């Protein structure tokens, strides 16, 4: 396994990669034209900083999670602190940029909390944001606004203005992801819902729940070749419910059927479905249905 290089500072990353020192110790901005003069080298790396990048890779590949970034078209990727990135023989096309900002740059600012709400920082690279030409104009405009503040002498408002533009870039990216989901709804979202339900049903029909317990969202997402966060976001947009919501709906549907058709008691049904304890099953059932499994069984057998 390749050694992982961890960078506690952006300056350290610059030095290792042959870049000039950053203008600000907690913030770095470069166009891909500038990046073409230097090299990330090869290997696996992590850092204590976020990355926002709009880029096109000319040669080589970049990997985080389990998937490879090798798109011909321009797209945006987002990484968070301590996320493992692997690079190999990277050469960027000229039209693009990279922004690094250390997690400490957000300290004391509302973005420190808000940035955790953007699920795309947990997406895999194959789930990158593919921006339209008009969307790319907006992103570049925000980049240049940040760059103006970055290159000019700093004052007491510089950080606030830069973070407000970064926040806008993240909000627009969130909007553009929703557009991407919607545009793919015919061949991605709808298909994803169907395939998700098939994988879930197969998990139970094969009896895996008897040995492995309830399926996790990570497992189901992995079977679909998606990150768990991306899967939940697609399902949420398409159906209004997250992946775990769908798992719970499936379990309760199966539980209702068994409560009315089998002679098993509540505990037997709970264990049979893969729950670790009848009490957890009862809490979930009551949360979804409004009454306990025992009362449900009693109510509907009287009718």
Protein Blocks (a to p, Z undefined) as FASTA:
>chain_A
ZZddddfbfklmmmmnopacdfblkbccddfklmmmpcebjaddddfbdcddddddfbdc
ddehjbccfbfbdcdddddehiacddehiacdfbdcdddddfklmgopaklmmmmmmmkl
mpcfklcccddfklmmmmmmmmmmmmmmmmmccdfklmmmmmmmmmmmmmmmmmmmmmmm
mmmmmmmmmmmmmmmmmmmmmmmmnommmmnopadfklmmmmnopafklmmmmmmmmnop
afklmmmmmmmmmmmmmmmmmcbdfklmmmmnopabfklmmmmmmmmnopafklmmmmmm
mZZ
